[in-house]
Amino acid sequence: MHVRDAMSPTVLTIGPAHTVRRAAQLMAARHVGAAVVLDPDADGPGILTERDVLECVARGQNPDTELCADHLTPDAVSAMPDWDLGRAATAMVNGRFRHLVVCEDGQVVGVLSVRDLVRVALGSGQLTSAQ
């Protein structure tokens, strides 16, 4: 199975000038744990995750004034849609992150999360629930 088979093709994208609070509100409304940050001045997409929001608040910073540009992971690790899921999972484990931005021809086409990987594993019978 490939990344394209498991990724979410609907991606929350925001700009670097969004406040951390606004990003958190959008993420909560869409029930996603990450937003892809598109900055025309950057080499590639960045990513703001729920962990980034949590760390901002934990440091006592004001999410109403802090900008996503100052809290995102720039140049997020990205996957190609034709990667096999094992390669994607290995990248996530080795990089210690839970979301991969999926790009094709320089465009963001999806996001793959650990939740997506678990959903695929459950559906394939590779994981079974103890009842």
CYANA upper distance limits for C-alpha pairs under 8 A (distance plus 0.5 A):
  1 MET  CA      5 ASP  CA      7.03
  1 MET  CA     84 ASP  CA      6.32
  1 MET  CA     85 LEU  CA      6.66
  2 HIS  CA      6 ALA  CA      7.49
  2 HIS  CA     81 PRO  CA      7.20
  2 HIS  CA     82 ASP  CA      6.05
  2 HIS  CA     83 TRP  CA      6.04
  2 HIS  CA     84 ASP  CA      4.75
  2 HIS  CA     85 LEU  CA      5.83
  3 VAL  CA      7 MET  CA      6.28
  3 VAL  CA     79 ALA  CA      8.29
  3 VAL  CA     80 MET  CA      7.75
  3 VAL  CA     81 PRO  CA      5.45
  3 VAL  CA     82 ASP  CA      6.57
  3 VAL  CA     83 TRP  CA      6.14
  3 VAL  CA     84 ASP  CA      6.46
  3 VAL  CA     85 LEU  CA      6.06
  3 VAL  CA     88 ALA  CA      7.75
  3 VAL  CA    112 LEU  CA      7.61
  4 ARG  CA     81 PRO  CA      5.09
  4 ARG  CA     82 ASP  CA      6.99
  6 ALA  CA    112 LEU  CA      7.40
  6 ALA  CA    116 ASP  CA      6.37
  6 ALA  CA    117 LEU  CA      7.42
  6 ALA  CA    120 VAL  CA      7.23
  7 MET  CA    102 VAL  CA      8.43
  7 MET  CA    110 GLY  CA      6.45
  7 MET  CA    111 VAL  CA      5.99
  7 MET  CA    112 LEU  CA      4.92
  7 MET  CA    113 SER  CA      7.77
  7 MET  CA    116 ASP  CA      7.01
  8 SER  CA    110 GLY  CA      5.86
  8 SER  CA    111 VAL  CA      5.91
  8 SER  CA    112 LEU  CA      6.76
  8 SER  CA    116 ASP  CA      8.40
  9 PRO  CA    109 VAL  CA      6.41
  9 PRO  CA    110 GLY  CA      4.69
  9 PRO  CA    111 VAL  CA      7.17
 10 THR  CA    109 VAL  CA      8.42
 10 THR  CA    110 GLY  CA      6.73
 10 THR  CA    111 VAL  CA      8.28
 11 VAL  CA     35 ALA  CA      7.82
 11 VAL  CA     36 VAL  CA      7.70
 11 VAL  CA    109 VAL  CA      8.11
 11 VAL  CA    110 GLY  CA      6.28
 11 VAL  CA    111 VAL  CA      6.95
 12 LEU  CA     26 LEU  CA      8.43
 12 LEU  CA     27 MET  CA      7.97
 12 LEU  CA     30 ARG  CA      8.29
 12 LEU  CA     34 ALA  CA      8.11
 12 LEU  CA     35 ALA  CA      5.60
 12 LEU  CA     36 VAL  CA      6.67
 13 THR  CA     35 ALA  CA      6.06
 13 THR  CA     36 VAL  CA      5.23
 13 THR  CA     37 VAL  CA      6.19
 13 THR  CA     38 LEU  CA      7.18
 14 ILE  CA     18 HIS  CA      7.32
 14 ILE  CA     23 ALA  CA      7.82
 14 ILE  CA     35 ALA  CA      7.10
 14 ILE  CA     36 VAL  CA      6.78
 14 ILE  CA     37 VAL  CA      5.48
 14 ILE  CA     38 LEU  CA      6.77
 15 GLY  CA     37 VAL  CA      5.81
 15 GLY  CA     38 LEU  CA      5.91
 15 GLY  CA     39 ASP  CA      6.61
 15 GLY  CA     68 CYS  CA      8.16
 16 PRO  CA     37 VAL  CA      6.63
 16 PRO  CA     38 LEU  CA      7.46
 16 PRO  CA     39 ASP  CA      6.69
 16 PRO  CA     67 LEU  CA      7.20
 16 PRO  CA     68 CYS  CA      5.63
 16 PRO  CA     69 ALA  CA      4.89
 17 ALA  CA     67 LEU  CA      6.08
 17 ALA  CA     68 CYS  CA      6.71
 17 ALA  CA     69 ALA  CA      6.88
 18 HIS  CA     22 ARG  CA      6.79
 18 HIS  CA     23 ALA  CA      6.96
 18 HIS  CA     67 LEU  CA      6.25
 18 HIS  CA     68 CYS  CA      6.26
 18 HIS  CA     69 ALA  CA      8.45
 19 THR  CA     23 ALA  CA      6.79
 19 THR  CA     63 PRO  CA      6.94
 19 THR  CA     64 ASP  CA      6.42
 19 THR  CA     65 THR  CA      6.54
 19 THR  CA     66 GLU  CA      6.04
 19 THR  CA     67 LEU  CA      4.90
 19 THR  CA     68 CYS  CA      6.22
 20 VAL  CA     24 ALA  CA      6.61
 20 VAL  CA     53 VAL  CA      7.01
 20 VAL  CA     63 PRO  CA      5.36
 20 VAL  CA     64 ASP  CA      7.07
 20 VAL  CA     65 THR  CA      8.04
 20 VAL  CA     66 GLU  CA      6.31
 20 VAL  CA     67 LEU  CA      6.14
 20 VAL  CA     68 CYS  CA      5.88
 21 ARG  CA     25 GLN  CA      6.62
 21 ARG  CA     63 PRO  CA      5.34
 21 ARG  CA     64 ASP  CA      5.95
 22 ARG  CA     26 LEU  CA      6.70
 22 ARG  CA     64 ASP  CA      8.21
 23 ALA  CA     27 MET  CA      6.59
 23 ALA  CA     35 ALA  CA      7.90
 23 ALA  CA     68 CYS  CA      8.03
 24 ALA  CA     28 ALA  CA      6.53
 24 ALA  CA     50 GLU  CA      7.98
 24 ALA  CA     53 VAL  CA      7.51
 25 GLN  CA     29 ALA  CA      6.60
 26 LEU  CA     30 ARG  CA      6.69
 27 MET  CA     31 HIS  CA      6.34
 27 MET  CA     32 VAL  CA      5.68
 27 MET  CA     33 GLY  CA      6.84
 27 MET  CA     34 ALA  CA      7.15
 27 MET  CA     35 ALA  CA      7.29
 28 ALA  CA     32 VAL  CA      7.00
 28 ALA  CA     33 GLY  CA      8.43
 33 GLY  CA     49 THR  CA      6.26
 33 GLY  CA     50 GLU  CA      5.86
 34 ALA  CA     47 ILE  CA      7.20
 34 ALA  CA     48 LEU  CA      6.07
 34 ALA  CA     49 THR  CA      4.67
 34 ALA  CA     50 GLU  CA      6.65
 34 ALA  CA     99 HIS  CA      7.80
 35 ALA  CA     47 ILE  CA      6.27
 35 ALA  CA     48 LEU  CA      5.80
 35 ALA  CA     49 THR  CA      6.91
 36 VAL  CA     45 PRO  CA      6.99
 36 VAL  CA     46 GLY  CA      6.33
 36 VAL  CA     47 ILE  CA      5.05
 36 VAL  CA     48 LEU  CA      6.92
 36 VAL  CA    101 VAL  CA      7.93
 37 VAL  CA     45 PRO  CA      6.27
 37 VAL  CA     46 GLY  CA      5.31
 37 VAL  CA     47 ILE  CA      5.86
 37 VAL  CA     48 LEU  CA      7.31
 37 VAL  CA     72 LEU  CA      8.22
 38 LEU  CA     42 ALA  CA      8.32
 38 LEU  CA     44 GLY  CA      8.08
 38 LEU  CA     45 PRO  CA      5.75
 38 LEU  CA     46 GLY  CA      7.02
 39 ASP  CA     44 GLY  CA      8.28
 39 ASP  CA     45 PRO  CA      7.50
 39 ASP  CA     46 GLY  CA      8.43
 42 ALA  CA     75 ASP  CA      8.35
 43 ASP  CA     75 ASP  CA      7.45
 44 GLY  CA     74 PRO  CA      8.29
 44 GLY  CA     75 ASP  CA      5.87
 44 GLY  CA     76 ALA  CA      7.96
 45 PRO  CA     74 PRO  CA      7.44
 45 PRO  CA     75 ASP  CA      6.15
 45 PRO  CA     76 ALA  CA      6.59
 45 PRO  CA    101 VAL  CA      8.43
 45 PRO  CA    108 VAL  CA      8.35
 46 GLY  CA     72 LEU  CA      6.82
 46 GLY  CA     73 THR  CA      5.96
 46 GLY  CA     74 PRO  CA      4.84
 46 GLY  CA     75 ASP  CA      5.57
 46 GLY  CA     76 ALA  CA      5.39
 47 ILE  CA     72 LEU  CA      5.98
 47 ILE  CA     73 THR  CA      5.80
 47 ILE  CA     74 PRO  CA      7.19
 47 ILE  CA     75 ASP  CA      8.40
 47 ILE  CA     76 ALA  CA      6.41
 47 ILE  CA    101 VAL  CA      8.41
 48 LEU  CA     52 ASP  CA      6.61
 48 LEU  CA     53 VAL  CA      8.12
 48 LEU  CA     68 CYS  CA      7.55
 48 LEU  CA     71 HIS  CA      7.45
 48 LEU  CA     72 LEU  CA      5.04
 48 LEU  CA     73 THR  CA      6.85
 49 THR  CA     53 VAL  CA      7.11
 49 THR  CA     72 LEU  CA      7.99
 50 GLU  CA     54 LEU  CA      6.65
 51 ARG  CA     55 GLU  CA      6.61
 52 ASP  CA     56 CYS  CA      6.74
 52 ASP  CA     71 HIS  CA      6.59
 52 ASP  CA     72 LEU  CA      7.23
 53 VAL  CA     57 VAL  CA      6.94
 53 VAL  CA     63 PRO  CA      8.45
 53 VAL  CA     71 HIS  CA      8.18
 54 LEU  CA     58 ALA  CA      6.52
 55 GLU  CA     59 ARG  CA      6.61
 56 CYS  CA     60 GLY  CA      7.28
 56 CYS  CA     61 GLN  CA      6.07
 56 CYS  CA     62 ASN  CA      8.13
 56 CYS  CA     63 PRO  CA      7.57
 56 CYS  CA     71 HIS  CA      7.84
 57 VAL  CA     61 GLN  CA      5.99
 57 VAL  CA     62 ASN  CA      7.35
 57 VAL  CA     63 PRO  CA      7.27
 61 GLN  CA     66 GLU  CA      7.53
 62 ASN  CA     66 GLU  CA      6.43
 63 PRO  CA     67 LEU  CA      8.24
 66 GLU  CA     70 ASP  CA      7.72
 67 LEU  CA     71 HIS  CA      7.57
 68 CYS  CA     72 LEU  CA      6.31
 76 ALA  CA    100 LEU  CA      8.10
 76 ALA  CA    101 VAL  CA      7.44
 77 VAL  CA    100 LEU  CA      6.74
 77 VAL  CA    101 VAL  CA      7.13
 78 SER  CA    100 LEU  CA      5.99
 78 SER  CA    101 VAL  CA      5.11
 78 SER  CA    102 VAL  CA      5.84
 78 SER  CA    103 CYS  CA      6.85
 79 ALA  CA     83 TRP  CA      7.30
 79 ALA  CA     88 ALA  CA      7.37
 79 ALA  CA    100 LEU  CA      6.87
 79 ALA  CA    101 VAL  CA      6.70
 79 ALA  CA    102 VAL  CA      5.22
 79 ALA  CA    103 CYS  CA      6.70
 80 MET  CA    102 VAL  CA      6.07
 80 MET  CA    103 CYS  CA      6.08
 80 MET  CA    104 GLU  CA      6.59
 81 PRO  CA    102 VAL  CA      6.82
 81 PRO  CA    103 CYS  CA      7.61
 81 PRO  CA    104 GLU  CA      7.50
 83 TRP  CA     87 ARG  CA      6.90
 83 TRP  CA     88 ALA  CA      7.23
 84 ASP  CA     88 ALA  CA      7.13
 85 LEU  CA     89 ALA  CA      6.50
 85 LEU  CA    117 LEU  CA      8.09
 86 GLY  CA     90 THR  CA      6.56
 87 ARG  CA     91 ALA  CA      6.76
 88 ALA  CA     92 MET  CA      6.81
 88 ALA  CA    100 LEU  CA      8.23
 89 ALA  CA     93 VAL  CA      6.67
 89 ALA  CA    114 VAL  CA      8.35
 89 ALA  CA    117 LEU  CA      8.17
 90 THR  CA     94 ASN  CA      6.44
 91 ALA  CA     95 GLY  CA      6.35
 92 MET  CA     96 ARG  CA      6.22
 92 MET  CA     97 PHE  CA      5.74
 92 MET  CA     98 ARG  CA      6.55
 92 MET  CA     99 HIS  CA      7.69
 92 MET  CA    100 LEU  CA      7.76
 93 VAL  CA     97 PHE  CA      7.23
 98 ARG  CA    113 SER  CA      6.13
 98 ARG  CA    114 VAL  CA      5.88
 99 HIS  CA    111 VAL  CA      7.19
 99 HIS  CA    112 LEU  CA      6.15
 99 HIS  CA    113 SER  CA      4.96
 99 HIS  CA    114 VAL  CA      7.14
100 LEU  CA    111 VAL  CA      6.15
100 LEU  CA    112 LEU  CA      5.60
100 LEU  CA    113 SER  CA      6.91
101 VAL  CA    108 VAL  CA      7.44
101 VAL  CA    110 GLY  CA      6.77
101 VAL  CA    111 VAL  CA      5.18
101 VAL  CA    112 LEU  CA      7.03
102 VAL  CA    108 VAL  CA      6.30
102 VAL  CA    109 VAL  CA      6.16
102 VAL  CA    110 GLY  CA      5.39
102 VAL  CA    111 VAL  CA      5.89
102 VAL  CA    112 LEU  CA      7.45
103 CYS  CA    107 GLN  CA      5.76
103 CYS  CA    108 VAL  CA      4.89
103 CYS  CA    109 VAL  CA      5.92
103 CYS  CA    110 GLY  CA      7.53
104 GLU  CA    108 VAL  CA      7.07
104 GLU  CA    109 VAL  CA      7.06
112 LEU  CA    116 ASP  CA      6.76
112 LEU  CA    117 LEU  CA      8.23
113 SER  CA    117 LEU  CA      7.13
114 VAL  CA    118 VAL  CA      6.76
115 ARG  CA    119 ARG  CA      6.58
116 ASP  CA    120 VAL  CA      6.77
117 LEU  CA    121 ALA  CA      6.69
118 VAL  CA    122 LEU  CA      6.56
119 ARG  CA    123 GLY  CA      6.64
120 VAL  CA    124 SER  CA      6.57
121 ALA  CA    125 GLY  CA      6.79
121 ALA  CA    126 GLN  CA      5.65
121 ALA  CA    127 LEU  CA      6.19
122 LEU  CA    126 GLN  CA      6.56
122 LEU  CA    127 LEU  CA      5.46
122 LEU  CA    128 THR  CA      6.89
